[in-house]
Amino acid sequence: MKKMNLFWIAVTVWFAIAACTTDDSWDDTRWTNGQSTSTTTESNDDNSATTGSTENVVYGVSSEGDVQSFSVAFNKNAIAESVDVDAEDDDYIENTTFAKTITITFSNSGAASVSGDDEGIVSINGNDVTANNETDKVVKYILTGETSDGFFKLYSSKKQAIVLNGVNITNPDGAAINNQSKKRTFIVLNDGSKNYLTDGTKYNDAVDSEDMKACFFSEGQLVFSGSGYLEVDANCKAGIRSDDYVRTLPKTNIFVDASAGNGIRGNDAVIITGGVVNVNVTGTADKGISSDGEVRLDGGRTTIMTSGGYEYDEEDLDYTACAGIKADSIVNINGGELNIKSTGIGGKGINSDDKININDGVIRIITTGKRQKDSKGSVSPKGIKADGNITIKGGQTQIRLEGTGDGTEALESKGEIHIEAGTLECYSYDDAINSKGNLYIDGGYVYARATNNDAIDSNMNLYINGGVVIAEGGQQPECGIDAAEGYSAYINGGTVIAVGGGLQAISSSSKQASIAVSASLGTTLGLLSGSTAILGYKLPTSNSGTALMISSPSLKSGSTYTLRAGAEISGGTSFYSLTTGCTIGSGSQSVDVTASTNVSGSMGGGMPGGGQQRW
């Protein structure tokens, strides 16, 4: 992080208040669910203030938990979903007519049996079952029964369906299901059924001319539907893999446990339209869900755990580590619920070589690993990382990085970051939000907390045009918000709180006024316009600085306002430590401050003179 030799101008006031009790940083929890309150009027004396002025925006936001304390765990319970069949979408089995149904029953006490096959499509050797459809008919295969030494293998030039109806297949020598057809294959989890697939630790059944890349492998598209349950135990390679795409539809319930490969991989895409998807991967540098193409989440509930270590990539000449989601192309999140926890060194939540678009849904990501770095290279944990732009247009995203070290960043883009709406909550050791290009915040609710670096860091220009932004950086010289040397930070709208050991200069070209002060850790401040409350804010209790900047639509350049320290803040709507539409009670000290669109920066600590009041 580059810093300029900046100074405080006369509108900036030294406001040093006695510090409150300092807590451990991990317990620095100040979340309050947003609850709107009606506008009320208190007596207009020196010790109280009216709430909800006409210039003040009352913000409302809800969350299921604080970014510093939420948890991620597997939940195999089904969720209530409806299946709305799209008549134009060939991935819905309802749009396909089947000419033949063949039932295959596996048996541990003897050979598998078949019924409904009057054309000799299926061949059986013990419980090794092969279907070779050379007819012009679209076939539905129903699998049931149990075997500890068998498989189902399929060849076909037509699309088909595989119905799992209480089947349990273990193949100690390879894949449990090996689909060599390049056509669309419907995988139906029969209502109420429980199905289990297990592969071996070695793939002795592999044929040189054929791929066998997973416990459940397919050359063509795999589309999962039905309200049954499927559990895949992968011991050698991936859990579920298609050399085309993998898609889950509403009501499906899938659990993949992969110890030596990726959980779910679709070469062209992985699409979660709905259903419950749980993925646990424990292998070195393995991914929960991966694709060379797009990963898209439109609904359902997806939970991914990764716990493997890192390894050196001889092709890229650098280290690589686990990731909950890894896409070589775009990641699009349009709805549903996504939970990721990565515990390995350098582990990531979502990692894209292209863009990441978050349009809706609930996202919770935890990483606990540290950074690995030596003469060969490095790998750092990230919550959400993209080589291209990151755009957030809605939803609720929570990211917590528990590991320490450089590079442990919650949200990182090698391109630009655009935050337009929704709620984004980030907690990390290094930068909470970092962009290599310009960073834009146009709306939504943003909470960024970095205990050892800048909270929001742009390596080019930083534009805050709207929304609610709380940026709490580390101690000197770290800042709440930071633009790179040679670039500028602009505040053109929104409510902005930025606190850290230093203060980023705000361009005089900004359209909205700000104030800058210094206040002790743990101090509760109330900002008033005359007797009208604008907002209340409590500084972090530890691992931060005392340089504080506040910007609000209620502030007018050249106008004077009152800051009240130690005041009781009641009522209103709270987002973390910021409260608006509130009542501000009497405080221990007060000071008048003048707002300006031109706020110069400081490195914190011993501020220079220049006309500031000192307290």
ZAMARGU-4260 file (C-alpha; in steps of 0.2 Angstrom, whole numbers, plus 5000, padded with zeros to 4 digits):
<rodrens>
0) 5000/5000/5000 | 5007/5017/4994 | 5005/5032/5005 | 5007/5051/5001 | 5014/5064/5012
5) 4998/5071/5017 | 4992/5084/5030 | 4977/5089/5039 | 4969/5106/5034 | 4960/5118/5045
10) 4943/5110/5044 | 4950/5094/5052 | 4948/5093/5070 | 4958/5084/5083 | 4945/5075/5094
15) 4955/5064/5106 | 4943/5056/5118 | 4947/5044/5132 | 4947/5026/5126 | 4935/5013/5131
20) 4939/4996/5137 | 4949/4987/5123 | 4942/4970/5119 | 4951/4956/5109 | 4949/4960/5090
25) 4940/4943/5086 | 4926/4948/5099 | 4924/4965/5091 | 4906/4961/5087 | 4895/4976/5084
30) 4881/4970/5072 | 4863/4974/5075 | 4849/4969/5063 | 4842/4984/5054 | 4825/4989/5061
35) 4817/5004/5054 | 4809/5016/5067 | 4796/5029/5064 | 4802/5047/5065 | 4800/5055/5082
40) 4805/5072/5090 | 4814/5074/5106 | 4816/5091/5115 | 4827/5103/5107 | 4840/5106/5120
45) 4858/5103/5121 | 4857/5085/5127 | 4845/5078/5114 | 4841/5078/5096 | 4827/5075/5084
50) 4828/5059/5073 | 4825/5057/5055 | 4828/5074/5047 | 4822/5077/5030 | 4840/5076/5023
55) 4844/5060/5032 | 4842/5043/5024 | 4836/5029/5036 | 4844/5013/5031 | 4837/4996/5033
60) 4846/4980/5031 | 4845/4962/5038 | 4857/4948/5041 | 4857/4931/5048 | 4873/4934/5058
65) 4889/4945/5060 | 4903/4943/5048 | 4914/4939/5063 | 4904/4925/5070 | 4894/4916/5057
70) 4897/4897/5054 | 4897/4885/5039 | 4891/4867/5041 | 4884/4854/5030 | 4865/4852/5030
75) 4858/4837/5021 | 4840/4841/5024 | 4829/4845/5008 | 4823/4862/5005 | 4806/4867/4999
80) 4806/4870/4980 | 4795/4869/4966 | 4799/4863/4949 | 4794/4875/4935 | 4796/4865/4919
85) 4802/4876/4905 | 4795/4869/4889 | 4809/4877/4879 | 4823/4869/4890 | 4829/4852/4884
90) 4837/4849/4901 | 4820/4845/4909 | 4816/4827/4907 | 4797/4831/4905 | 4801/4837/4888
95) 4808/4820/4882 | 4798/4805/4877 | 4806/4788/4881 | 4802/4773/4870 | 4809/4760/4881
100) 4812/4757/4900 | 4824/4744/4906 | 4826/4739/4924 | 4843/4733/4931 | 4843/4725/4949
105) 4860/4723/4957 | 4863/4709/4969 | 4876/4705/4982 | 4870/4687/4983 | 4872/4684/4964
110) 4872/4692/4947 | 4863/4707/4943 | 4846/4705/4933 | 4838/4714/4919 | 4820/4716/4914
115) 4812/4726/4899 | 4826/4722/4888 | 4819/4713/4872 | 4833/4720/4861 | 4848/4714/4870
120) 4855/4731/4874 | 4861/4726/4891 | 4875/4713/4895 | 4879/4706/4912 | 4894/4699/4920
125) 4891/4696/4938 | 4887/4714/4944 | 4897/4722/4930 | 4883/4729/4919 | 4885/4737/4902
130) 4872/4745/4891 | 4875/4747/4873 | 4861/4756/4864 | 4863/4754/4845 | 4845/4756/4842
135) 4836/4772/4837 | 4826/4772/4853 | 4828/4784/4868 | 4830/4773/4883 | 4826/4775/4902
140) 4837/4764/4913 | 4831/4761/4931 | 4845/4755/4943 | 4840/4747/4960 | 4848/4734/4972
145) 4865/4733/4979 | 4883/4727/4974 | 4900/4728/4983 | 4909/4724/4967 | 4900/4730/4951
150) 4897/4745/4939 | 4885/4752/4927 | 4893/4757/4910 | 4883/4765/4896 | 4886/4767/4877
155) 4873/4776/4866 | 4872/4788/4851 | 4855/4794/4859 | 4851/4804/4874 | 4845/4793/4889
160) 4839/4794/4907 | 4847/4784/4922 | 4834/4783/4936 | 4842/4779/4953 | 4829/4770/4963
165) 4837/4764/4979 | 4854/4758/4971 | 4870/4756/4980 | 4885/4752/4969 | 4903/4750/4974
170) 4916/4747/4961 | 4933/4743/4969 | 4942/4744/4952 | 4935/4760/4945 | 4920/4771/4942
175) 4903/4766/4949 | 4894/4773/4934 | 4903/4776/4918 | 4893/4785/4904 | 4903/4785/4888
180) 4888/4793/4879 | 4891/4811/4873 | 4873/4814/4872 | 4862/4822/4886 | 4859/4810/4901
185) 4845/4813/4913 | 4850/4807/4931 | 4833/4805/4940 | 4834/4803/4959 | 4818/4793/4962
190) 4807/4802/4975 | 4810/4795/4992 | 4825/4784/4987 | 4842/4784/4994 | 4857/4780/4982
195) 4875/4777/4985 | 4890/4776/4973 | 4908/4772/4978 | 4923/4770/4968 | 4940/4761/4971
200) 4957/4768/4976 | 4964/4762/4959 | 4955/4762/4942 | 4960/4744/4936 | 4944/4744/4925
205) 4950/4759/4915 | 4952/4756/4896 | 4966/4766/4886 | 4954/4772/4873 | 4941/4778/4885
210) 4940/4791/4899 | 4936/4786/4917 | 4938/4802/4927 | 4926/4801/4942 | 4916/4789/4953
215) 4902/4795/4942 | 4909/4800/4925 | 4900/4805/4909 | 4906/4811/4892 | 4890/4820/4889
220) 4879/4832/4899 | 4873/4826/4916 | 4857/4834/4922 | 4851/4829/4939 | 4832/4829/4944
225) 4820/4821/4956 | 4818/4822/4975 | 4828/4807/4980 | 4845/4807/4988 | 4862/4803/4980
230) 4879/4801/4990 | 4895/4799/4980 | 4910/4793/4989 | 4925/4796/4978 | 4942/4788/4983
235) 4953/4790/4967 | 4947/4804/4956 | 4933/4817/4955 | 4916/4813/4963 | 4905/4818/4948
240) 4912/4824/4932 | 4906/4827/4914 | 4917/4832/4899 | 4902/4843/4895 | 4892/4851/4908
245) 4884/4846/4925 | 4867/4853/4930 | 4856/4851/4945 | 4837/4855/4945 | 4826/4859/4960
250) 4822/4846/4973 | 4838/4836/4970 | 4849/4831/4985 | 4867/4827/4982 | 4882/4824/4994
255) 4899/4821/4986 | 4914/4816/4997 | 4930/4816/4987 | 4947/4812/4995 | 4958/4812/4979
260) 4950/4824/4967 | 4937/4838/4963 | 4920/4836/4970 | 4909/4841/4955 | 4917/4845/4938
265) 4909/4850/4922 | 4922/4854/4908 | 4910/4866/4900 | 4900/4872/4915 | 4892/4868/4931
270) 4875/4875/4934 | 4865/4874/4950 | 4847/4878/4946 | 4841/4871/4962 | 4842/4857/4975
275) 4853/4853/4989 | 4872/4851/4985 | 4885/4846/4998 | 4903/4844/4993 | 4917/4839/5004
280) 4935/4838/4996 | 4950/4834/5006 | 4964/4831/4993 | 4978/4842/4990 | 4974/4858/4980
285) 4957/4850/4975 | 4942/4860/4971 | 4924/4858/4977 | 4915/4863/4961 | 4926/4867/4945
290) 4924/4870/4927 | 4935/4876/4912 | 4919/4886/4908 | 4906/4895/4918 | 4900/4891/4935
295) 4882/4897/4938 | 4871/4897/4954 | 4853/4901/4951 | 4845/4893/4966 | 4845/4879/4979
300) 4857/4877/4993 | 4876/4873/4990 | 4888/4870/5004 | 4907/4866/5000 | 4921/4861/5012
305) 4939/4860/5007 | 4953/4855/5019 | 4968/4849/5008 | 4985/4857/5007 | 4994/4866/4993
310) 5005/4860/4979 | 5018/4867/4967 | 5011/4868/4949 | 5025/4863/4937 | 5015/4871/4922
315) 5011/4888/4930 | 5027/4888/4940 | 5018/4893/4956 | 5009/4886/4970 | 4991/4881/4969
320) 4978/4877/4983 | 4961/4872/4986 | 4945/4882/4982 | 4927/4880/4985 | 4923/4885/4967
325) 4936/4887/4953 | 4931/4893/4936 | 4942/4897/4921 | 4928/4907/4914 | 4914/4918/4922
330) 4906/4914/4939 | 4888/4920/4940 | 4878/4920/4956 | 4860/4924/4953 | 4851/4916/4968
335) 4850/4902/4980 | 4862/4900/4995 | 4880/4896/4994 | 4891/4892/5009 | 4910/4888/5008
340) 4923/4884/5021 | 4941/4882/5016 | 4954/4877/5030 | 4970/4873/5020 | 4984/4884/5018
345) 4981/4896/5004 | 4963/4890/5002 | 4950/4901/4993 | 4932/4902/4993 | 4928/4907/4975
350) 4942/4909/4962 | 4939/4914/4944 | 4951/4917/4930 | 4938/4929/4922 | 4924/4939/4930
355) 4913/4936/4945 | 4895/4943/4945 | 4884/4942/4960 | 4866/4947/4956 | 4857/4939/4971
360) 4857/4925/4984 | 4865/4923/5000 | 4884/4919/5001 | 4894/4914/5016 | 4913/4911/5015
365) 4926/4907/5028 | 4944/4903/5025 | 4956/4899/5039 | 4972/4896/5031 | 4988/4906/5030
370) 4999/4912/5016 | 5013/4900/5009 | 5028/4909/5002 | 5046/4904/4997 | 5058/4906/4983
375) 5047/4896/4972 | 5032/4906/4973 | 5017/4910/4985 | 4999/4906/4987 | 4987/4916/4998
380) 4970/4913/5005 | 4956/4923/4997 | 4937/4924/5000 | 4932/4929/4983 | 4945/4932/4969
385) 4944/4936/4951 | 4957/4939/4937 | 4943/4950/4929 | 4930/4962/4936 | 4919/4958/4951
390) 4902/4966/4950 | 4889/4965/4965 | 4872/4970/4960 | 4862/4962/4975 | 4861/4948/4987
395) 4870/4946/5004 | 4888/4941/5004 | 4898/4938/5020 | 4917/4934/5019 | 4928/4930/5034
400) 4946/4926/5033 | 4953/4920/5050 | 4971/4917/5044 | 4985/4930/5045 | 4998/4936/5033
405) 5000/4946/5017 | 4987/4942/5004 | 4974/4936/5016 | 4961/4947/5007 | 4942/4944/5008
410) 4937/4951/4991 | 4950/4954/4977 | 4949/4958/4959 | 4964/4960/4947 | 4952/4971/4937
415) 4939/4983/4943 | 4926/4981/4957 | 4908/4988/4955 | 4896/4987/4970 | 4879/4993/4965
420) 4867/4985/4977 | 4865/4971/4990 | 4875/4969/5006 | 4893/4965/5007 | 4902/4961/5023
425) 4921/4957/5024 | 4933/4953/5038 | 4951/4950/5035 | 4969/4952/5041 | 4975/4960/5025
430) 4964/4971/5014 | 4946/4967/5016 | 4942/4974/4998 | 4956/4976/4985 | 4955/4980/4967
435) 4969/4982/4955 | 4959/4993/4944 | 4946/5007/4948 | 4934/5003/4962 | 4916/5009/4962
440) 4903/5009/4976 | 4886/5015/4969 | 4874/5008/4981 | 4871/4994/4994 | 4878/4991/5011
445) 4896/4988/5013 | 4906/4983/5029 | 4924/4981/5027 | 4935/4977/5042 | 4954/4974/5040
450) 4964/4971/5056 | 4982/4974/5048 | 4979/4984/5032 | 4967/4995/5022 | 4949/4991/5024
455) 4945/4996/5006 | 4960/4998/4994 | 4960/5003/4976 | 4976/5002/4966 | 4969/5015/4955
460) 4954/5028/4958 | 4941/5025/4971 | 4923/5031/4968 | 4910/5031/4982 | 4894/5037/4974
465) 4880/5030/4985 | 4875/5017/4997 | 4881/5014/5015 | 4900/5011/5018 | 4909/5007/5034
470) 4928/5004/5031 | 4938/5000/5047 | 4956/4998/5043 | 4971/4994/5054 | 4983/5004/5064
475) 4995/5017/5057 | 4998/5019/5042 | 4983/5009/5036 | 4967/5018/5031 | 4949/5014/5030
480) 4948/5019/5012 | 4964/5020/5001 | 4967/5025/4983 | 4984/5022/4975 | 4998/5035/4974
485) 4995/5046/4959 | 4976/5042/4959 | 4962/5049/4970 | 4947/5045/4981 | 4930/5053/4977
490) 4915/5054/4988 | 4900/5059/4978 | 4886/5052/4988 | 4881/5039/5001 | 4885/5038/5020
495) 4903/5034/5022 | 4913/5030/5038 | 4932/5027/5036 | 4943/5024/5051 | 4961/5018/5052
500) 4978/5024/5057 | 4979/5035/5043 | 4967/5045/5032 | 4966/5045/5013 | 4964/5062/5005
505) 4947/5065/4997 | 4948/5074/4980 | 4941/5092/4980 | 4931/5087/4964 | 4920/5076/4976
510) 4902/5081/4975 | 4898/5077/4994 | 4906/5085/5009 | 4915/5076/5023 | 4922/5079/5040
515) 4938/5072/5048 | 4943/5070/5066 | 4953/5059/5078 | 4945/5049/5091 | 4950/5036/5103
520) 4946/5017/5100 | 4929/5012/5107 | 4922/5030/5107 | 4904/5032/5103 | 4901/5048/5093
525) 4885/5057/5088 | 4885/5069/5073 | 4871/5083/5074 | 4866/5097/5063 | 4860/5109/5076
530) 4848/5098/5087 | 4844/5086/5073 | 4853/5069/5073 | 4863/5064/5058 | 4871/5048/5063
535) 4879/5039/5078 | 4895/5028/5076 | 4906/5018/5088 | 4924/5016/5083 | 4932/4999/5084
540) 4939/4994/5101 | 4955/4987/5095 | 4967/4984/5080 | 4962/5000/5072 | 4967/5018/5071
545) 4960/5035/5077 | 4959/5044/5061 | 4940/5045/5056 | 4931/5052/5041 | 4913/5054/5040
550) 4903/5059/5024 | 4884/5060/5023 | 4871/5067/5011 | 4866/5078/5026 | 4883/5087/5026
555) 4885/5103/5016 | 4902/5110/5012 | 4906/5125/5023 | 4892/5121/5036 | 4896/5118/5054
560) 4890/5103/5063 | 4892/5096/5081 | 4901/5080/5086 | 4896/5073/5103 | 4907/5060/5111
565) 4901/5047/5124 | 4883/5050/5119 | 4870/5037/5121 | 4863/5032/5104 | 4845/5025/5104
570) 4832/5020/5091 | 4835/5021/5073 | 4842/5009/5061 | 4859/5000/5064 | 4871/4993/5052
575) 4886/4986/5062 | 4892/5001/5072 | 4883/5015/5062 | 4865/5020/5067 | 4854/5032/5057
580) 4837/5039/5061 | 4842/5039/5079 | 4841/5050/5095 | 4858/5056/5102 | 4858/5059/5120
585) 4870/5069/5131 | 4889/5066/5129 | 4905/5069/5139 | 4912/5081/5126 | 4906/5091/5111
590) 4915/5100/5097 | 4910/5110/5081 | 4917/5104/5065 | 4916/5111/5047 | 4912/5100/5032
595) 4921/5101/5016 | 4923/5092/4999 | 4941/5094/5001 | 4948/5083/5015 | 4967/5081/5016
600) 4975/5066/5022 | 4986/5061/5037 | 4996/5047/5043 | 4988/5047/5060 | 4996/5049/5077
605) 5004/5066/5079 | 4994/5077/5068 | 5001/5094/5063 | 4994/5110/5068 | 4985/5121/5055
610) 4972/5128/5066 | 4964/5112/5073 | 4956/5111/5090 | 4964/5099/5101 | 4954/5089/5115
</rodrens>
